Amino acid sequence: MIDPPHHRRRWTRLATVLLFGLALGLVGPATPALADPDGGEGASAELRDQLDKASRGYLDAQAALRTSQGEQRTQEDALRLIETDLTTHTEALADIGRSAYRTGRLSPMAALLNSDSPERFLERANALGMVAANEQREVHALEDAKERAARATAAINQEVREQQRQVAIMKARKDQAERALDVAARQQKAASAKASQSGGSGSNTGGSGGATATPAKRNSDGSWPTESCSINDPTPATGCITPRTLHALQQAKKAGFTHYVSCHRNGGSGEHPKGRACDFAAAKGGFEGDATGAEKTYGTNLANYFIRNSDRLAVLYVIWYRQIWLPSSGWKSYSGACGDPSCDHTNHVHLSVY
């Protein structure tokens, strides 16, 4: 059956509109070259849990250490002022003592009996009272300054002990992360270990990720506030992310890293279902094969950007090209390698935030 001419014209117009819409990107979302990675960070749930706890504990201890150091500086400033008061009051009492030694102390009764008039009697009585009050005031001031100095010194010593405790916690968290990685590495197959060694240093070669990010919001004590998965994921993924994750995503885009990104994942373990992680494709259009050339440089620069701004963006870890960067340990070989570009993180940079 042959369509009437007006039907053919209608279908021709419809086809033209569809083609025009596709050309402008108005019809249907752009589809990445490969599906989003479905395994999150590409390692065992136990390893991811250990890395999460270790990095969070490290950042918490680091914030507490900074707070303690600030309090120590405050107490040291106070102690310097107290020591100035101590010197002033000590010298004042010394002057009173030297004056008494030179002139001899006149007893109150003798001073009053030697008064040649009632008016002189009252003047001498008042003068004696003032001298006694001045001596007593200086003695009290000196004692108070000594007590304040002792309290400030004790506070400084307490902060030093607190700093030693937080440094020990940071070391323990660093050791925890590295032990978890070592255990996973020993469990990895020989083929994966070989793959881990090939080209793994690509993420550690510098690059131009030197832009400075705007810091995320902290608590008044310098720690990171607890955040829930409360913001709609603006990437093609559906779900939610935390405000800090959104901030890191926006800062990366502001710095010029505008390739395909996917954040939330439904189900599974790791940071993606919690809205605390994003995968940044090395290729502009999506997750493809192993990144090489300009795409690998893009991934390297992006990884370096997150590392440079790790303290501003609350970075827990970065994974790129079979390596993982931790705030406590720097770059380490990552045993999540399994021969797939997404699992090996050779086609995207994974970011997890606190």
TAHU-V876546 format. One record per residue. N is the residue number from 1. PHI is phi in degrees with one decimal (999 if undefined). PSI is psi in whole degrees, -180 to 180 (NA if undefined). OMEGA is omega in whole degrees, 0 to 359 (none if undefined). Layout:
n | phi | psi | omega
N | PHI | PSI | OMEGA
N | PHI | PSI | OMEGA
This chain:
n | phi | psi | omega
1 | 999 | 133 | 182
2 | -97.0 | 129 | 179
3 | -65.6 | 142 | 174
4 | -60.7 | 156 | 182
5 | -55.7 | -39 | 183
6 | -69.4 | -30 | 175
7 | -66.4 | -44 | 180
8 | -62.2 | -39 | 179
9 | -65.1 | -38 | 180
10 | -65.3 | -46 | 178
11 | -64.8 | -35 | 178
12 | -63.9 | -43 | 179
13 | -65.0 | -41 | 180
14 | -63.4 | -44 | 179
15 | -62.7 | -39 | 179
16 | -63.0 | -44 | 179
17 | -62.3 | -43 | 180
18 | -64.1 | -44 | 180
19 | -63.2 | -42 | 180
20 | -64.2 | -41 | 179
21 | -64.8 | -40 | 178
22 | -63.9 | -39 | 181
23 | -63.4 | -36 | 180
24 | -87.4 | -4 | 182
25 | 75.3 | 22 | 181
26 | -89.0 | -22 | 183
27 | -106.4 | 107 | 176
28 | 81.2 | 143 | 179
29 | -72.3 | 153 | 176
30 | -65.9 | 134 | 182
31 | -99.5 | 127 | 179
32 | -62.9 | 158 | 183
33 | -59.4 | -41 | 176
34 | -128.6 | 160 | 179
35 | -62.8 | 155 | 178
36 | -59.6 | 147 | 176
37 | -58.0 | 132 | 183
38 | -101.9 | -1 | 183
39 | -102.6 | 9 | 180
40 | 69.7 | -116 | 185
41 | -89.8 | 0 | 174
42 | 71.8 | 29 | 178
43 | -142.3 | 178 | 181
44 | -67.5 | 154 | 178
45 | -61.0 | -36 | 180
46 | -64.5 | -44 | 180
47 | -64.7 | -45 | 180
48 | -61.9 | -39 | 179
49 | -64.2 | -43 | 179
50 | -64.1 | -43 | 180
51 | -66.1 | -39 | 179
52 | -62.4 | -50 | 181
53 | -64.4 | -41 | 182
54 | -64.7 | -46 | 182
55 | -69.6 | -40 | 178
56 | -64.2 | -45 | 178
57 | -62.1 | -38 | 179
58 | -64.7 | -47 | 181
59 | -66.7 | -37 | 176
60 | -62.6 | -46 | 180
61 | -65.8 | -38 | 179
62 | -63.1 | -42 | 178
63 | -64.9 | -42 | 179
64 | -64.8 | -37 | 178
65 | -62.9 | -45 | 180
66 | -63.9 | -41 | 178
67 | -61.8 | -44 | 179
68 | -64.0 | -41 | 179
69 | -63.3 | -38 | 177
70 | -65.4 | -41 | 178
71 | -65.2 | -38 | 177
72 | -62.4 | -43 | 179
73 | -62.9 | -38 | 178
74 | -62.5 | -45 | 180
75 | -66.6 | -37 | 178
76 | -66.4 | -39 | 176
77 | -63.1 | -42 | 179
78 | -63.5 | -40 | 180
79 | -64.1 | -38 | 179
80 | -63.6 | -40 | 177
81 | -66.5 | -40 | 178
82 | -63.9 | -40 | 180
83 | -64.0 | -33 | 175
84 | -65.4 | -43 | 177
85 | -61.8 | -42 | 178
86 | -58.3 | -45 | 180
87 | -63.2 | -43 | 181
88 | -62.6 | -48 | 182
89 | -70.8 | -35 | 177
90 | -64.1 | -43 | 180
91 | -67.5 | -37 | 179
92 | -63.5 | -44 | 178
93 | -66.9 | -35 | 177
94 | -64.3 | -40 | 178
95 | -62.8 | -41 | 178
96 | -61.9 | -42 | 180
97 | -65.8 | -42 | 179
98 | -64.9 | -39 | 179
99 | -64.5 | -42 | 179
100 | -64.0 | -36 | 181
101 | -67.5 | -39 | 183
102 | -73.7 | -42 | 188
103 | -98.6 | -16 | 184
104 | 77.1 | 141 | 181
105 | -81.3 | 128 | 177
106 | -91.5 | 123 | 182
107 | -64.8 | 150 | 180
108 | -57.0 | -42 | 183
109 | -66.0 | -43 | 180
110 | -63.7 | -40 | 181
111 | -64.4 | -37 | 181
112 | -75.8 | -39 | 180
113 | -66.1 | -30 | 180
114 | -79.4 | 0 | 179
115 | -71.7 | 131 | 183
116 | -94.3 | 5 | 178
117 | -161.0 | 159 | 177
118 | -57.7 | -38 | 180
119 | -63.9 | -43 | 179
120 | -64.0 | -36 | 178
121 | -59.1 | -47 | 181
122 | -66.0 | -40 | 180
123 | -61.2 | -45 | 181
124 | -68.0 | -38 | 179
125 | -62.5 | -44 | 178
126 | -64.2 | -40 | 181
127 | -63.5 | -43 | 179
128 | -62.6 | -40 | 178
129 | -63.0 | -41 | 179
130 | -66.0 | -40 | 179
131 | -62.6 | -44 | 180
132 | -64.6 | -41 | 180
133 | -65.7 | -41 | 179
134 | -62.5 | -44 | 179
135 | -62.2 | -45 | 182
136 | -65.6 | -39 | 180
137 | -63.7 | -43 | 180
138 | -65.7 | -39 | 178
139 | -63.1 | -46 | 179
140 | -63.4 | -41 | 180
141 | -63.6 | -40 | 179
142 | -65.9 | -44 | 179
143 | -62.9 | -41 | 179
144 | -63.6 | -43 | 180
145 | -62.7 | -40 | 179
146 | -63.9 | -41 | 179
147 | -65.5 | -43 | 179
148 | -65.1 | -37 | 178
149 | -64.6 | -40 | 179
150 | -65.1 | -41 | 179
151 | -66.3 | -41 | 179
152 | -64.6 | -41 | 178
153 | -63.3 | -42 | 178
154 | -63.5 | -39 | 179
155 | -65.0 | -40 | 178
156 | -63.6 | -45 | 179
157 | -61.8 | -37 | 178
158 | -65.0 | -42 | 179
159 | -65.7 | -37 | 177
160 | -62.0 | -43 | 178
161 | -64.3 | -40 | 179
162 | -63.7 | -41 | 179
163 | -64.4 | -41 | 177
164 | -61.8 | -38 | 179
165 | -67.0 | -43 | 181
166 | -68.7 | -37 | 176
167 | -63.0 | -39 | 178
168 | -65.6 | -39 | 178
169 | -64.7 | -43 | 179
170 | -59.8 | -42 | 179
171 | -65.0 | -42 | 180
172 | -62.6 | -41 | 178
173 | -67.1 | -38 | 176
174 | -61.4 | -46 | 179
175 | -63.4 | -38 | 179
176 | -60.4 | -47 | 180
177 | -63.6 | -43 | 183
178 | -70.9 | -35 | 176
179 | -64.4 | -42 | 180
180 | -61.5 | -41 | 179
181 | -67.8 | -39 | 179
182 | -64.9 | -43 | 179
183 | -61.8 | -45 | 180
184 | -64.3 | -37 | 180
185 | -65.9 | -39 | 180
186 | -67.9 | -29 | 181
187 | -82.7 | -14 | 183
188 | -72.5 | 149 | 179
189 | -70.5 | 158 | 182
190 | -60.0 | -37 | 180
191 | -64.8 | -41 | 179
192 | -68.4 | -38 | 178
193 | -62.8 | -39 | 178
194 | -66.2 | -41 | 179
195 | -65.1 | -34 | 180
196 | -64.7 | -28 | 183
197 | -86.8 | -14 | 185
198 | -91.9 | 109 | 176
199 | 76.5 | 9 | 184
200 | -66.6 | -22 | 183
201 | -82.0 | 2 | 183
202 | -59.2 | -31 | 182
203 | -82.6 | 0 | 186
204 | -118.9 | 31 | 187
205 | -111.6 | 24 | 179
206 | 83.8 | -133 | 182
207 | 115.9 | -171 | 185
208 | -110.4 | 31 | 179
209 | -84.6 | 45 | 188
210 | -93.2 | 6 | 179
211 | -65.1 | 150 | 180
212 | -101.1 | 126 | 182
213 | -85.6 | 152 | 171
214 | -72.0 | 129 | 184
215 | -63.2 | 144 | 172
216 | -73.0 | 162 | 183
217 | -72.6 | 137 | 177
218 | -115.9 | 167 | 169
219 | -73.0 | 167 | 181
220 | -61.9 | -26 | 180
221 | -90.1 | 6 | 178
222 | 92.8 | -7 | 180
223 | -81.7 | 169 | 179
224 | -91.9 | 128 | 179
225 | -68.1 | 150 | 176
226 | -70.1 | 133 | 181
227 | -130.2 | 146 | 178
228 | -103.2 | 168 | 178
229 | -78.5 | 85 | 194
230 | -120.4 | -1 | 183
231 | -118.5 | 137 | 178
232 | -60.2 | 131 | 180
233 | -64.5 | 120 | 182
234 | -81.6 | -5 | 180
235 | -85.3 | 172 | 179
236 | -57.2 | -20 | 176
237 | -68.1 | 150 | 177
238 | -103.5 | 142 | 181
239 | 139.8 | -151 | 184
240 | -132.1 | 162 | 174
241 | -138.6 | 168 | 179
242 | -85.0 | 161 | 177
243 | -57.7 | -37 | 180
244 | -68.3 | -37 | 177
245 | -62.9 | -44 | 178
246 | -60.3 | -42 | 180
247 | -61.0 | -46 | 179
248 | -62.2 | -41 | 179
249 | -62.1 | -46 | 181
250 | -66.4 | -39 | 180
251 | -67.2 | -38 | 179
252 | -65.0 | -42 | 178
253 | -64.8 | -39 | 179
254 | -62.3 | -32 | 180
255 | -80.1 | -2 | 176
256 | 106.0 | 5 | 180
257 | -94.4 | 92 | 191
258 | -115.7 | 13 | 178
259 | -69.5 | 176 | 183
260 | -56.4 | 137 | 180
261 | -135.1 | 143 | 174
262 | -136.8 | 133 | 186
263 | -112.9 | -74 | 188
264 | -70.5 | 144 | 170
265 | -128.0 | 140 | 175
266 | -86.0 | 131 | 177
267 | 76.7 | 177 | 180
268 | 78.5 | -176 | 180
269 | -111.3 | -172 | 181
270 | 90.2 | -166 | 186
271 | -88.9 | -23 | 184
272 | -58.7 | -49 | 180
273 | -64.5 | -20 | 179
274 | -89.1 | -3 | 180
275 | 75.1 | 23 | 183
276 | -113.8 | 18 | 182
277 | -148.1 | 152 | 175
278 | -139.2 | 149 | 173
279 | -109.7 | 123 | 182
280 | -106.0 | 110 | 182
281 | -65.4 | 142 | 176
282 | -74.3 | -36 | 177
283 | -81.4 | 151 | 184
284 | -65.4 | -37 | 187
285 | -90.8 | -14 | 181
286 | 155.6 | -164 | 185
287 | -87.1 | 109 | 183
288 | -110.7 | -147 | 178
289 | -82.5 | -167 | 179
290 | -53.5 | 130 | 179
291 | -72.3 | 136 | 176
292 | -137.3 | 168 | 175
293 | 55.9 | -130 | 184
294 | -63.2 | -34 | 180
295 | -67.9 | -39 | 177
296 | -67.8 | -38 | 176
297 | -61.5 | -40 | 177
298 | -58.8 | -48 | 180
299 | -62.7 | -40 | 179
300 | -63.4 | -45 | 180
301 | -63.6 | -40 | 180
302 | -65.6 | -45 | 178
303 | -59.5 | -43 | 179
304 | -65.9 | -34 | 177
305 | -62.2 | -46 | 180
306 | -65.3 | -37 | 180
307 | -68.8 | -44 | 179
308 | -59.4 | -35 | 183
309 | -105.5 | 21 | 185
310 | -58.1 | -40 | 182
311 | -73.5 | -28 | 179
312 | -79.7 | -30 | 186
313 | -107.1 | 5 | 179
314 | 59.8 | 48 | 183
315 | -74.1 | 126 | 174
316 | -83.6 | -47 | 174
317 | -165.9 | 160 | 177
318 | -126.5 | 135 | 177
319 | -119.9 | 130 | 180
320 | -159.2 | 129 | 174
321 | 51.0 | 57 | 176
322 | 65.4 | 22 | 175
323 | -133.7 | 155 | 177
324 | -126.7 | 137 | 176
325 | -105.5 | 127 | 179
326 | -118.3 | 144 | 180
327 | -61.3 | -25 | 182
328 | -87.1 | -26 | 193
329 | -129.4 | -10 | 184
330 | 76.9 | -152 | 183
331 | -77.0 | 135 | 176
332 | -137.7 | 150 | 175
333 | -62.9 | 136 | 185
334 | -108.0 | 122 | 188
335 | -84.2 | 9 | 178
336 | -74.2 | -2 | 184
337 | -59.5 | 133 | 180
338 | -141.6 | 13 | 176
339 | 91.3 | -3 | 179
340 | -107.9 | 138 | 183
341 | -56.2 | -37 | 180
342 | -72.8 | -44 | 179
343 | -65.9 | -38 | 180
344 | -78.3 | -10 | 184
345 | 59.0 | 41 | 175
346 | -100.5 | -1 | 176
347 | -122.4 | 2 | 177
348 | -159.1 | 156 | 176
349 | -98.4 | 125 | 177
350 | -95.9 | 132 | 176
351 | -122.2 | 128 | 171
352 | -117.9 | 134 | 179
353 | -115.6 | 162 | 182
354 | -63.1 | NA | none
